[in-house]
């Protein structure tokens, strides 16, 4: 579902994306792949545990 949402939004290389309620990154990770190293994905969630899970995926 996250990848499909990102596909509809259509971020391009260099874009900035906000993923509110990011969970463990189902949308943030595909968005980051599309915006590339010149882009930025800001991923926020009320659950610290979910953000920690996303951090482990990314670093």
PDB file of N, CA, C and O in Angstrom:
ATOM      1  N   UNK A   1       0.816  -1.182   0.000  1.00  0.00           N
ATOM      2  CA  UNK A   1       0.000   0.000   0.000  1.00  0.00           C
ATOM      3  C   UNK A   1       0.873   1.264   0.000  1.00  0.00           C
ATOM      4  O   UNK A   1       0.566   2.236  -0.691  1.00  0.00           O
ATOM      5  N   UNK A   2       1.952   1.242   0.773  1.00  0.00           N
ATOM      6  CA  UNK A   2       2.827   2.408   0.841  1.00  0.00           C
ATOM      7  C   UNK A   2       3.453   2.745  -0.496  1.00  0.00           C
ATOM      8  O   UNK A   2       3.485   3.911  -0.890  1.00  0.00           O
ATOM      9  N   UNK A   3       3.951   1.740  -1.197  1.00  0.00           N
ATOM     10  CA  UNK A   3       4.571   1.970  -2.509  1.00  0.00           C
ATOM     11  C   UNK A   3       3.552   2.494  -3.502  1.00  0.00           C
ATOM     12  O   UNK A   3       3.877   3.347  -4.328  1.00  0.00           O
ATOM     13  N   UNK A   4       2.320   1.996  -3.433  1.00  0.00           N
ATOM     14  CA  UNK A   4       1.269   2.471  -4.336  1.00  0.00           C
ATOM     15  C   UNK A   4       0.931   3.936  -4.059  1.00  0.00           C
ATOM     16  O   UNK A   4       0.698   4.709  -4.989  1.00  0.00           O
ATOM     17  N   UNK A   5       0.905   4.310  -2.797  1.00  0.00           N
ATOM     18  CA  UNK A   5       0.639   5.701  -2.429  1.00  0.00           C
ATOM     19  C   UNK A   5       1.726   6.618  -2.961  1.00  0.00           C
ATOM     20  O   UNK A   5       1.444   7.691  -3.494  1.00  0.00           O
ATOM     21  N   UNK A   6       2.964   6.190  -2.812  1.00  0.00           N
ATOM     22  CA  UNK A   6       4.092   6.984  -3.304  1.00  0.00           C
ATOM     23  C   UNK A   6       4.036   7.098  -4.826  1.00  0.00           C
ATOM     24  O   UNK A   6       4.322   8.161  -5.377  1.00  0.00           O
ATOM     25  N   UNK A   7       3.673   6.019  -5.504  1.00  0.00           N
ATOM     26  CA  UNK A   7       3.581   6.046  -6.970  1.00  0.00           C
ATOM     27  C   UNK A   7       2.555   7.069  -7.432  1.00  0.00           C
ATOM     28  O   UNK A   7       2.786   7.769  -8.418  1.00  0.00           O
ATOM     29  N   UNK A   8       1.432   7.166  -6.743  1.00  0.00           N
ATOM     30  CA  UNK A   8       0.397   8.138  -7.095  1.00  0.00           C
ATOM     31  C   UNK A   8       0.892   9.564  -6.846  1.00  0.00           C
ATOM     32  O   UNK A   8       0.627  10.468  -7.639  1.00  0.00           O
ATOM     33  N   UNK A   9       1.617   9.756  -5.732  1.00  0.00           N
ATOM     34  CA  UNK A   9       2.135  11.097  -5.414  1.00  0.00           C
ATOM     35  C   UNK A   9       3.207  11.529  -6.411  1.00  0.00           C
ATOM     36  O   UNK A   9       3.318  12.710  -6.741  1.00  0.00           O
ATOM     37  N   UNK A  10       3.988  10.576  -6.883  1.00  0.00           N
ATOM     38  CA  UNK A  10       4.971  10.838  -7.927  1.00  0.00           C
ATOM     39  C   UNK A  10       6.132  11.740  -7.573  1.00  0.00           C
ATOM     40  O   UNK A  10       6.461  12.639  -8.347  1.00  0.00           O
ATOM     41  N   UNK A  11       6.778  11.528  -6.407  1.00  0.00           N
ATOM     42  CA  UNK A  11       7.946  12.364  -6.115  1.00  0.00           C
ATOM     43  C   UNK A  11       9.064  12.133  -7.124  1.00  0.00           C
ATOM     44  O   UNK A  11       9.256  11.028  -7.630  1.00  0.00           O
ATOM     45  N   UNK A  12       9.785  13.199  -7.398  1.00  0.00           N
ATOM     46  CA  UNK A  12      10.881  13.168  -8.371  1.00  0.00           C
ATOM     47  C   UNK A  12      12.215  13.355  -7.651  1.00  0.00           C
ATOM     48  O   UNK A  12      12.242  13.819  -6.511  1.00  0.00           O
ATOM     49  N   UNK A  13      13.320  12.998  -8.306  1.00  0.00           N
ATOM     50  CA  UNK A  13      14.633  13.224  -7.702  1.00  0.00           C
ATOM     51  C   UNK A  13      14.780  14.688  -7.262  1.00  0.00           C
ATOM     52  O   UNK A  13      14.477  15.618  -8.009  1.00  0.00           O
ATOM     53  N   UNK A  14      15.253  14.853  -6.032  1.00  0.00           N
ATOM     54  CA  UNK A  14      15.460  16.185  -5.492  1.00  0.00           C
ATOM     55  C   UNK A  14      14.274  16.756  -4.739  1.00  0.00           C
ATOM     56  O   UNK A  14      14.405  17.799  -4.098  1.00  0.00           O
ATOM     57  N   UNK A  15      13.111  16.102  -4.794  1.00  0.00           N
ATOM     58  CA  UNK A  15      11.928  16.593  -4.085  1.00  0.00           C
ATOM     59  C   UNK A  15      12.070  16.412  -2.584  1.00  0.00           C
ATOM     60  O   UNK A  15      12.927  15.672  -2.101  1.00  0.00           O
ATOM     61  N   UNK A  16      11.201  17.112  -1.859  1.00  0.00           N
ATOM     62  CA  UNK A  16      11.083  16.934  -0.412  1.00  0.00           C
ATOM     63  C   UNK A  16       9.709  16.336  -0.144  1.00  0.00           C
ATOM     64  O   UNK A  16       8.702  16.820  -0.659  1.00  0.00           O
ATOM     65  N   UNK A  17       9.674  15.268   0.673  1.00  0.00           N
ATOM     66  CA  UNK A  17       8.448  14.540   0.963  1.00  0.00           C
ATOM     67  C   UNK A  17       8.234  14.510   2.469  1.00  0.00           C
ATOM     68  O   UNK A  17       9.178  14.316   3.234  1.00  0.00           O
ATOM     69  N   UNK A  18       6.991  14.702   2.888  1.00  0.00           N
ATOM     70  CA  UNK A  18       6.616  14.531   4.296  1.00  0.00           C
ATOM     71  C   UNK A  18       5.767  13.278   4.410  1.00  0.00           C
ATOM     72  O   UNK A  18       4.730  13.161   3.758  1.00  0.00           O
ATOM     73  N   UNK A  19       6.207  12.349   5.234  1.00  0.00           N
ATOM     74  CA  UNK A  19       5.418  11.161   5.542  1.00  0.00           C
ATOM     75  C   UNK A  19       4.973  11.276   6.986  1.00  0.00           C
ATOM     76  O   UNK A  19       5.709  10.904   7.899  1.00  0.00           O
ATOM     77  N   UNK A  20       3.759  11.794   7.197  1.00  0.00           N
ATOM     78  CA  UNK A  20       3.183  11.893   8.534  1.00  0.00           C
ATOM     79  C   UNK A  20       2.590  10.538   8.884  1.00  0.00           C
ATOM     80  O   UNK A  20       1.982   9.888   8.033  1.00  0.00           O
ATOM     81  N   UNK A  21       2.759  10.110  10.116  1.00  0.00           N
ATOM     82  CA  UNK A  21       2.328   8.765  10.546  1.00  0.00           C
ATOM     83  C   UNK A  21       3.074   7.710   9.745  1.00  0.00           C
ATOM     84  O   UNK A  21       2.470   6.814   9.156  1.00  0.00           O
ATOM     85  N   UNK A  22       4.387   7.829   9.731  1.00  0.00           N
ATOM     86  CA  UNK A  22       5.229   6.995   8.869  1.00  0.00           C
ATOM     87  C   UNK A  22       5.267   5.527   9.256  1.00  0.00           C
ATOM     88  O   UNK A  22       5.612   4.681   8.431  1.00  0.00           O
ATOM     89  N   UNK A  23       4.920   5.212  10.487  1.00  0.00           N
ATOM     90  CA  UNK A  23       5.026   3.821  10.912  1.00  0.00           C
ATOM     91  C   UNK A  23       6.451   3.331  10.741  1.00  0.00           C
ATOM     92  O   UNK A  23       7.400   4.025  11.106  1.00  0.00           O
ATOM     93  N   UNK A  24       6.601   2.146  10.191  1.00  0.00           N
ATOM     94  CA  UNK A  24       7.934   1.569  10.000  1.00  0.00           C
ATOM     95  C   UNK A  24       8.487   1.856   8.606  1.00  0.00           C
ATOM     96  O   UNK A  24       9.482   1.251   8.205  1.00  0.00           O
ATOM     97  N   UNK A  25       7.860   2.767   7.861  1.00  0.00           N
ATOM     98  CA  UNK A  25       8.451   3.219   6.607  1.00  0.00           C
ATOM     99  C   UNK A  25       7.867   2.677   5.319  1.00  0.00           C
ATOM    100  O   UNK A  25       8.530   2.733   4.283  1.00  0.00           O
ATOM    101  N   UNK A  26       6.643   2.151   5.341  1.00  0.00           N
ATOM    102  CA  UNK A  26       6.052   1.576   4.133  1.00  0.00           C
ATOM    103  C   UNK A  26       5.958   2.581   2.993  1.00  0.00           C
ATOM    104  O   UNK A  26       6.013   2.198   1.824  1.00  0.00           O
ATOM    105  N   UNK A  27       5.818   3.853   3.318  1.00  0.00           N
ATOM    106  CA  UNK A  27       5.815   4.908   2.288  1.00  0.00           C
ATOM    107  C   UNK A  27       7.134   5.678   2.256  1.00  0.00           C
ATOM    108  O   UNK A  27       7.597   6.087   1.192  1.00  0.00           O
ATOM    109  N   UNK A  28       7.729   5.870   3.423  1.00  0.00           N
ATOM    110  CA  UNK A  28       8.947   6.671   3.500  1.00  0.00           C
ATOM    111  C   UNK A  28      10.106   6.041   2.727  1.00  0.00           C
ATOM    112  O   UNK A  28      10.863   6.743   2.057  1.00  0.00           O
ATOM    113  N   UNK A  29      10.242   4.736   2.821  1.00  0.00           N
ATOM    114  CA  UNK A  29      11.363   4.067   2.140  1.00  0.00           C
ATOM    115  C   UNK A  29      11.222   4.153   0.619  1.00  0.00           C
ATOM    116  O   UNK A  29      12.183   4.533  -0.051  1.00  0.00           O
ATOM    117  N   UNK A  30      10.049   3.811   0.042  1.00  0.00           N
ATOM    118  CA  UNK A  30       9.921   3.976  -1.410  1.00  0.00           C
ATOM    119  C   UNK A  30      10.078   5.434  -1.851  1.00  0.00           C
ATOM    120  O   UNK A  30      10.638   5.706  -2.912  1.00  0.00           O
ATOM    121  N   UNK A  31       9.587   6.361  -1.040  1.00  0.00           N
ATOM    122  CA  UNK A  31       9.737   7.778  -1.373  1.00  0.00           C
ATOM    123  C   UNK A  31      11.213   8.163  -1.395  1.00  0.00           C
ATOM    124  O   UNK A  31      11.657   8.887  -2.286  1.00  0.00           O
ATOM    125  N   UNK A  32      11.964   7.682  -0.422  1.00  0.00           N
ATOM    126  CA  UNK A  32      13.397   7.998  -0.364  1.00  0.00           C
ATOM    127  C   UNK A  32      14.135   7.467  -1.588  1.00  0.00           C
ATOM    128  O   UNK A  32      15.041   8.118  -2.109  1.00  0.00           O
ATOM    129  N   UNK A  33      13.744   6.296  -2.035  1.00  0.00           N
ATOM    130  CA  UNK A  33      14.375   5.745  -3.242  1.00  0.00           C
ATOM    131  C   UNK A  33      14.117   6.647  -4.452  1.00  0.00           C
ATOM    132  O   UNK A  33      14.997   6.837  -5.291  1.00  0.00           O
ATOM    133  N   UNK A  34      12.913   7.195  -4.532  1.00  0.00           N
ATOM    134  CA  UNK A  34      12.566   8.029  -5.689  1.00  0.00           C
ATOM    135  C   UNK A  34      13.193   9.424  -5.624  1.00  0.00           C
ATOM    136  O   UNK A  34      13.619   9.951  -6.652  1.00  0.00           O
ATOM    137  N   UNK A  35      13.255  10.025  -4.440  1.00  0.00           N
ATOM    138  CA  UNK A  35      13.815  11.379  -4.363  1.00  0.00           C
ATOM    139  C   UNK A  35      15.334  11.358  -4.428  1.00  0.00           C
ATOM    140  O   UNK A  35      15.961  12.362  -4.768  1.00  0.00           O
ATOM    141  N   UNK A  36      15.926  10.210  -4.100  1.00  0.00           N
ATOM    142  CA  UNK A  36      17.372  10.058  -4.223  1.00  0.00           C
ATOM    143  C   UNK A  36      18.162  10.876  -3.224  1.00  0.00           C
ATOM    144  O   UNK A  36      17.590  11.494  -2.326  1.00  0.00           O
ATOM    145  N   UNK A  37      19.481  10.882  -3.380  1.00  0.00           N
ATOM    146  CA  UNK A  37      20.347  11.564  -2.413  1.00  0.00           C
ATOM    147  C   UNK A  37      20.197  13.082  -2.411  1.00  0.00           C
ATOM    148  O   UNK A  37      20.561  13.734  -1.432  1.00  0.00           O
ATOM    149  N   UNK A  38      19.676  13.648  -3.475  1.00  0.00           N
ATOM    150  CA  UNK A  38      19.471  15.103  -3.502  1.00  0.00           C
ATOM    151  C   UNK A  38      18.148  15.497  -2.850  1.00  0.00           C
ATOM    152  O   UNK A  38      17.941  16.670  -2.540  1.00  0.00           O
ATOM    153  N   UNK A  39      17.253  14.538  -2.639  1.00  0.00           N
ATOM    154  CA  UNK A  39      15.956  14.807  -2.032  1.00  0.00           C
ATOM    155  C   UNK A  39      15.965  14.557  -0.546  1.00  0.00           C
ATOM    156  O   UNK A  39      16.972  14.135   0.023  1.00  0.00           O
ATOM    157  N   UNK A  40      14.830  14.823   0.081  1.00  0.00           N
ATOM    158  CA  UNK A  40      14.689  14.652   1.530  1.00  0.00           C
ATOM    159  C   UNK A  40      13.328  14.029   1.806  1.00  0.00           C
ATOM    160  O   UNK A  40      12.326  14.413   1.204  1.00  0.00           O
ATOM    161  N   UNK A  41      13.302  13.069   2.716  1.00  0.00           N
ATOM    162  CA  UNK A  41      12.041  12.533   3.222  1.00  0.00           C
ATOM    163  C   UNK A  41      12.011  12.787   4.723  1.00  0.00           C
ATOM    164  O   UNK A  41      12.844  12.267   5.465  1.00  0.00           O
ATOM    165  N   UNK A  42      11.051  13.587   5.164  1.00  0.00           N
ATOM    166  CA  UNK A  42      10.825  13.802   6.589  1.00  0.00           C
ATOM    167  C   UNK A  42       9.761  12.809   7.018  1.00  0.00           C
ATOM    168  O   UNK A  42       8.628  12.874   6.540  1.00  0.00           O
ATOM    169  N   UNK A  43      10.103  11.894   7.910  1.00  0.00           N
ATOM    170  CA  UNK A  43       9.190  10.854   8.365  1.00  0.00           C
ATOM    171  C   UNK A  43       8.941  11.035   9.857  1.00  0.00           C
ATOM    172  O   UNK A  43       9.875  11.006  10.659  1.00  0.00           O
ATOM    173  N   UNK A  44       7.677  11.222  10.224  1.00  0.00           N
ATOM    174  CA  UNK A  44       7.317  11.440  11.628  1.00  0.00           C
ATOM    175  C   UNK A  44       6.185  10.492  12.025  1.00  0.00           C
ATOM    176  O   UNK A  44       5.352  10.110  11.203  1.00  0.00           O
ATOM    177  N   UNK A  45       6.179  10.129  13.293  1.00  0.00           N
ATOM    178  CA  UNK A  45       5.134   9.262  13.811  1.00  0.00           C
ATOM    179  C   UNK A  45       5.000   9.524  15.309  1.00  0.00           C
ATOM    180  O   UNK A  45       5.971   9.896  15.968  1.00  0.00           O
ATOM    181  N   UNK A  46       3.812   9.334  15.837  1.00  0.00           N
ATOM    182  CA  UNK A  46       3.603   9.494  17.276  1.00  0.00           C
ATOM    183  C   UNK A  46       4.276   8.390  18.082  1.00  0.00           C
ATOM    184  O   UNK A  46       4.594   8.581  19.256  1.00  0.00           O
ATOM    185  N   UNK A  47       4.492   7.248  17.460  1.00  0.00           N
ATOM    186  CA  UNK A  47       5.094   6.107  18.138  1.00  0.00           C
ATOM    187  C   UNK A  47       6.614   6.125  17.980  1.00  0.00           C
ATOM    188  O   UNK A  47       7.141   5.962  16.879  1.00  0.00           O
ATOM    189  N   UNK A  48       7.293   6.323  19.080  1.00  0.00           N
ATOM    190  CA  UNK A  48       8.753   6.291  19.051  1.00  0.00           C
ATOM    191  C   UNK A  48       9.283   4.941  18.594  1.00  0.00           C
ATOM    192  O   UNK A  48      10.314   4.869  17.925  1.00  0.00           O
ATOM    193  N   UNK A  49       8.584   3.872  18.955  1.00  0.00           N
ATOM    194  CA  UNK A  49       9.016   2.531  18.552  1.00  0.00           C
ATOM    195  C   UNK A  49       8.963   2.370  17.033  1.00  0.00           C
ATOM    196  O   UNK A  49       9.835   1.727  16.448  1.00  0.00           O
ATOM    197  N   UNK A  50       7.957   2.944  16.398  1.00  0.00           N
ATOM    198  CA  UNK A  50       7.852   2.853  14.945  1.00  0.00           C
ATOM    199  C   UNK A  50       8.970   3.645  14.271  1.00  0.00           C
ATOM    200  O   UNK A  50       9.555   3.184  13.292  1.00  0.00           O
ATOM    201  N   UNK A  51       9.261   4.816  14.786  1.00  0.00           N
ATOM    202  CA  UNK A  51      10.349   5.627  14.230  1.00  0.00           C
ATOM    203  C   UNK A  51      11.678   4.902  14.422  1.00  0.00           C
ATOM    204  O   UNK A  51      12.521   4.912  13.525  1.00  0.00           O
ATOM    205  N   UNK A  52      11.872   4.278  15.572  1.00  0.00           N
ATOM    206  CA  UNK A  52      13.097   3.499  15.802  1.00  0.00           C
ATOM    207  C   UNK A  52      13.215   2.363  14.790  1.00  0.00           C
ATOM    208  O   UNK A  52      14.307   2.093  14.291  1.00  0.00           O
ATOM    209  N   UNK A  53      12.104   1.695  14.481  1.00  0.00           N
ATOM    210  CA  UNK A  53      12.122   0.615  13.492  1.00  0.00           C
ATOM    211  C   UNK A  53      12.530   1.155  12.117  1.00  0.00           C
ATOM    212  O   UNK A  53      13.300   0.520  11.396  1.00  0.00           O
ATOM    213  N   UNK A  54      12.013   2.319  11.767  1.00  0.00           N
ATOM    214  CA  UNK A  54      12.372   2.940  10.492  1.00  0.00           C
ATOM    215  C   UNK A  54      13.848   3.320  10.484  1.00  0.00           C
ATOM    216  O   UNK A  54      14.534   3.119   9.482  1.00  0.00           O
ATOM    217  N   UNK A  55      14.335   3.861  11.578  1.00  0.00           N
ATOM    218  CA  UNK A  55      15.770   4.216  11.651  1.00  0.00           C
ATOM    219  C   UNK A  55      16.646   2.993  11.412  1.00  0.00           C
ATOM    220  O   UNK A  55      17.656   3.079  10.714  1.00  0.00           O
ATOM    221  N   UNK A  56      16.264   1.855  11.990  1.00  0.00           N
ATOM    222  CA  UNK A  56      17.064   0.636  11.799  1.00  0.00           C
ATOM    223  C   UNK A  56      17.087   0.215  10.335  1.00  0.00           C
ATOM    224  O   UNK A  56      18.078  -0.350   9.874  1.00  0.00           O
ATOM    225  N   UNK A  57      16.016   0.480   9.599  1.00  0.00           N
ATOM    226  CA  UNK A  57      15.984   0.151   8.170  1.00  0.00           C
ATOM    227  C   UNK A  57      16.924   1.044   7.365  1.00  0.00           C
ATOM    228  O   UNK A  57      17.525   0.612   6.382  1.00  0.00           O
ATOM    229  N   UNK A  58      17.036   2.292   7.801  1.00  0.00           N
ATOM    230  CA  UNK A  58      17.734   3.296   6.991  1.00  0.00           C
ATOM    231  C   UNK A  58      19.206   3.456   7.322  1.00  0.00           C
ATOM    232  O   UNK A  58      19.978   3.915   6.480  1.00  0.00           O
ATOM    233  N   UNK A  59      19.612   3.086   8.532  1.00  0.00           N
ATOM    234  CA  UNK A  59      21.016   3.311   8.896  1.00  0.00           C
ATOM    235  C   UNK A  59      21.712   2.042   9.199  1.00  0.00           C
ATOM    236  O   UNK A  59      22.900   2.051   9.522  1.00  0.00           O
TER     237      UNK A  59
END
